[in-house]
């Protein structure tokens, strides 16, 4: 991942330096391979923040950003290829819209470059039952990018695959929830930022390419577990009077479990029940 995607980020420093000065930092989340050796040898200009264990996507970012004092911070997945000038439109939008806390670029698929990528596409929204979806992606249907979303739009959430956020706001709103570990933690943070009065926007003049599923495969029972559990926690935390929605979501979770069973996905079936059990335990902390 580092050898494949980090060069585009480093190279983009040269093209963006005309307007904005930025630093590339790799947060090593307790890696057990030779990532640190590769960074030292092949990317000597890149600063590293070395964490002592794998704190997950959420707390890993929190611990890294705690050591950052820049006005803006970009959360960028390790499986994202950036394009020339990708950062300028994001920073320019935040500079000129002081009521916006975070922005994201248009996110296309690295594997199918003419189409949007599942995680973020052209900006995220929440349905009436608080299922996340995007401009350019609903459930598993992903659209080809034909310029249909080439206008900046206010959104409910910006993708953690590539999110440019005001560092101060990130910290003031509590950062990513470490208890989530991974998945939907950025949607939870975005909801908290919106509750605090901030807006979120997709800026399509900026384009990046995301592999998606680089850390955890889409079919993984662990991913199913985290998505179901964290979505419930997110609703419980952020929605006023959430119990009606949570009752309906409970029924739909059991429908999903039956669907997984019919597909022969025994691991996903069990993951739904484990997610609901752990949600009931964890919600007491909120």
VMD Tcl script that draws the C-alpha trace (Angstrom):
set ca {
  {0.00 0.00 0.00}
  {2.75 2.46 0.91}
  {4.75 1.77 -2.24}
  {1.65 1.94 -4.43}
  {-0.14 5.02 -3.08}
  {2.21 7.18 -1.04}
  {4.26 8.39 -4.06}
  {1.25 10.27 -5.47}
  {0.84 12.11 -2.17}
  {4.51 13.03 -1.97}
  {4.54 14.15 -5.61}
  {1.47 16.33 -5.04}
  {3.46 18.42 -2.57}
  {5.40 19.90 -5.49}
  {2.30 20.99 -7.43}
  {0.46 22.36 -4.40}
  {3.42 24.17 -2.87}
  {2.72 27.19 -5.09}
  {-0.34 28.04 -2.97}
  {-0.28 25.86 0.12}
  {2.52 24.43 2.20}
  {1.70 21.03 3.67}
  {3.45 18.17 5.40}
  {2.94 14.47 4.73}
  {2.75 12.34 7.88}
  {2.31 8.57 8.06}
  {0.85 7.34 11.34}
  {2.07 3.79 11.88}
  {-0.67 2.02 13.84}
  {1.46 -0.69 15.42}
  {2.40 -2.34 12.12}
  {4.01 -5.77 12.32}
  {5.61 -5.80 8.85}
  {8.50 -3.73 7.53}
  {6.47 -0.56 6.92}
  {8.74 1.63 9.03}
  {11.84 0.34 7.22}
  {10.23 1.04 3.85}
  {9.31 4.56 4.95}
  {12.80 5.33 6.23}
  {14.51 3.96 3.13}
  {12.16 4.89 0.29}
  {10.33 7.96 1.65}
  {12.87 9.85 3.76}
  {10.99 13.15 3.40}
  {7.85 11.73 5.02}
  {7.44 12.27 8.74}
  {6.23 9.30 10.80}
  {4.23 9.09 14.02}
  {4.84 5.65 15.50}
  {2.12 4.24 17.75}
  {2.91 1.36 20.09}
  {-0.05 -0.81 19.05}
  {-2.97 -1.00 16.64}
  {-5.49 1.45 18.08}
  {-7.88 1.05 15.16}
  {-8.82 3.64 12.56}
  {-10.49 5.94 15.09}
  {-8.08 6.13 18.01}
  {-5.09 5.81 15.70}
  {-6.11 9.07 14.04}
  {-6.86 10.70 17.40}
  {-3.41 9.93 18.74}
  {-1.73 11.12 15.55}
  {-3.76 14.33 15.23}
  {-3.07 15.13 18.88}
  {0.51 15.74 17.70}
  {-0.58 18.01 14.83}
  {-1.09 21.76 15.23}
  {-1.80 22.78 11.62}
  {-4.92 24.76 10.77}
  {-6.24 21.93 8.62}
  {-5.70 18.16 8.70}
  {-6.45 15.68 5.93}
  {-7.43 12.20 7.03}
  {-6.23 10.08 4.11}
  {-6.49 6.30 3.87}
  {-3.37 4.36 2.95}
  {-5.13 2.99 -0.18}
  {-5.86 6.36 -1.82}
  {-4.14 7.73 -4.92}
  {-4.35 11.51 -5.18}
  {-4.26 13.60 -8.35}
  {-2.31 16.72 -9.25}
  {-3.67 19.75 -7.43}
  {-6.13 17.67 -5.42}
  {-5.60 19.60 -2.19}
  {-5.92 23.17 -3.46}
  {-9.75 23.18 -4.02}
  {-10.35 21.64 -0.58}
  {-8.23 24.19 1.29}
  {-9.53 27.08 -0.82}
  {-13.12 26.13 0.02}
  {-12.39 26.02 3.76}
  {-10.53 29.35 3.51}
  {-13.56 31.06 1.97}
  {-16.37 29.30 3.87}
  {-15.72 29.81 7.55}
  {-18.91 27.95 8.60}
  {-17.72 24.69 7.00}
  {-15.89 22.27 9.29}
  {-14.86 19.60 6.78}
  {-14.80 18.89 3.05}
  {-14.13 15.87 0.88}
  {-13.15 15.43 -2.77}
  {-14.96 13.40 -5.38}
  {-13.87 9.83 -4.69}
  {-13.57 7.48 -7.67}
  {-12.72 3.79 -7.65}
  {-9.06 2.93 -8.12}
  {-10.05 -0.40 -9.71}
  {-12.80 1.01 -11.95}
  {-11.58 4.51 -12.53}
  {-14.57 5.79 -14.50}
  {-16.92 5.00 -11.60}
  {-17.41 6.34 -8.10}
  {-16.02 4.45 -5.12}
  {-18.32 2.95 -2.54}
  {-16.91 4.76 0.51}
  {-17.80 8.40 0.02}
  {-18.40 8.82 -3.73}
  {-19.53 12.45 -4.16}
  {-20.60 13.10 -0.58}
  {-22.56 11.20 2.05}
  {-26.10 11.40 3.37}
  {-28.27 9.58 5.92}
  {-31.70 8.14 5.12}
  {-34.72 8.63 7.39}
  {-33.71 5.44 9.18}
  {-30.07 6.64 9.28}
  {-28.62 4.24 6.77}
  {-25.66 5.95 5.06}
  {-25.63 6.46 1.30}
  {-23.87 8.77 -1.16}
  {-24.29 10.86 -4.26}
  {-23.19 8.26 -6.77}
  {-23.77 5.19 -4.59}
  {-26.86 3.64 -3.01}
  {-26.40 0.25 -1.32}
  {-24.13 -1.68 -3.71}
  {-25.10 0.22 -6.86}
  {-22.27 2.55 -7.89}
  {-22.71 5.06 -10.72}
  {-20.32 5.98 -13.49}
  {-18.98 9.50 -13.07}
  {-20.39 11.45 -16.02}
  {-20.11 14.84 -14.35}
  {-23.59 14.57 -12.81}
  {-22.25 15.63 -9.40}
  {-19.74 18.28 -10.44}
  {-21.25 20.95 -8.22}
  {-20.26 21.54 -4.60}
  {-22.99 20.25 -2.29}
  {-23.68 20.31 1.41}
  {-23.70 16.76 2.78}
  {-24.49 14.92 6.01}
  {-21.04 13.35 6.23}
  {-17.66 13.45 4.54}
  {-15.75 10.25 3.91}
  {-12.93 9.21 6.21}
  {-11.13 7.89 3.15}
  {-10.22 11.52 2.39}
  {-11.54 14.19 4.74}
  {-10.03 17.66 5.07}
  {-11.09 19.08 8.44}
  {-10.37 22.09 10.61}
  {-7.99 20.64 13.18}
  {-9.40 22.76 16.01}
  {-12.97 21.67 15.27}
  {-11.90 18.02 15.05}
  {-10.42 18.26 18.54}
  {-13.20 20.38 20.04}
  {-15.85 17.90 18.86}
  {-13.97 15.01 20.45}
  {-12.37 13.48 17.37}
  {-13.28 10.01 16.21}
  {-14.92 7.75 18.80}
  {-12.25 5.25 19.84}
  {-14.92 2.76 20.96}
  {-16.04 2.41 17.34}
  {-12.54 1.10 16.40}
  {-13.40 1.38 12.68}
  {-16.40 1.93 10.37}
  {-18.91 4.80 10.57}
  {-16.68 6.64 13.03}
  {-16.36 9.53 10.57}
  {-20.16 9.67 10.11}
  {-20.53 9.85 13.89}
  {-17.97 12.68 14.05}
  {-19.69 14.53 11.19}
  {-23.04 14.23 12.97}
  {-21.48 15.76 16.10}
  {-19.98 18.59 14.06}
  {-23.35 19.31 12.45}
  {-25.01 19.25 15.87}
  {-22.45 21.87 16.90}
  {-23.61 24.11 14.03}
  {-20.97 23.37 11.36}
  {-21.62 22.53 7.70}
  {-19.97 19.78 5.62}
  {-19.40 19.95 1.86}
  {-18.22 17.79 -1.06}
  {-15.92 19.78 -3.38}
  {-15.87 17.89 -6.72}
  {-13.08 20.02 -8.26}
  {-10.81 17.75 -6.24}
  {-10.57 14.10 -7.30}
  {-8.89 11.08 -5.68}
  {-8.97 7.33 -6.37}
  {-9.72 4.89 -3.54}
  {-9.07 1.16 -3.63}
  {-11.59 0.43 -0.85}
  {-11.57 -2.62 1.38}
  {-7.79 -2.45 1.57}
  {-7.77 -3.01 5.33}
  {-10.89 -5.16 5.70}
  {-12.65 -7.03 2.90}
  {-16.30 -6.13 2.21}
  {-17.36 -9.75 2.84}
  {-15.62 -9.91 6.23}
  {-17.88 -10.83 9.19}
  {-15.79 -8.39 11.22}
  {-16.84 -5.58 8.87}
  {-20.49 -6.69 9.12}
  {-20.24 -6.65 12.90}
  {-18.67 -3.19 13.08}
  {-21.13 -1.67 10.60}
  {-24.20 -2.98 12.43}
  {-22.92 -2.16 15.94}
  {-21.54 1.27 15.15}
  {-24.58 2.40 13.20}
  {-26.77 1.68 16.23}
  {-24.37 3.46 18.58}
  {-24.21 6.45 16.24}
  {-28.01 6.81 16.23}
  {-28.24 6.38 20.00}
  {-25.55 9.03 20.58}
  {-26.63 11.74 18.17}
  {-30.37 11.61 17.47}
  {-32.86 13.23 19.79}
  {-35.55 10.73 20.90}
  {-33.97 7.79 19.01}
  {-36.04 4.91 20.35}
  {-38.64 4.71 17.56}
  {-35.94 4.53 14.91}
  {-33.90 2.05 16.96}
  {-36.95 -0.25 17.31}
  {-37.44 -0.33 13.54}
  {-33.71 -0.80 13.00}
  {-33.79 -3.76 15.37}
  {-36.43 -5.45 13.22}
  {-34.43 -4.73 10.08}
  {-31.26 -6.14 11.65}
  {-33.01 -9.49 12.11}
  {-34.23 -9.35 8.51}
  {-30.61 -8.75 7.45}
  {-29.47 -11.69 9.57}
  {-31.96 -13.97 7.81}
  {-30.77 -12.65 4.45}
  {-27.15 -13.47 5.35}
  {-28.22 -16.96 6.43}
  {-30.01 -17.57 3.13}
  {-26.81 -16.50 1.36}
  {-24.85 -19.06 3.35}
  {-22.88 -16.33 5.15}
  {-22.90 -17.92 8.59}
  {-20.22 -15.55 9.91}
  {-22.25 -12.48 8.91}
  {-25.38 -14.02 10.43}
  {-23.66 -14.43 13.80}
  {-22.07 -10.98 13.48}
  {-25.50 -9.27 13.55}
  {-26.42 -10.87 16.88}
  {-23.00 -10.16 18.33}
  {-23.31 -6.54 17.18}
  {-26.69 -6.10 18.85}
  {-25.47 -7.70 22.08}
  {-22.40 -5.46 22.23}
  {-24.45 -2.38 21.31}
  {-26.68 -2.96 24.34}
  {-23.59 -3.20 26.56}
  {-21.75 -0.23 25.07}
  {-24.64 2.26 24.90}
  {-24.55 2.58 28.71}
  {-21.26 4.49 28.34}
  {-23.15 7.23 26.46}
}
mol new
graphics top color blue
foreach p $ca { graphics top sphere $p radius 0.5 }
foreach p [lrange $ca 0 end-1] q [lrange $ca 1 end] { graphics top cylinder $p $q radius 0.2 }
display resetview
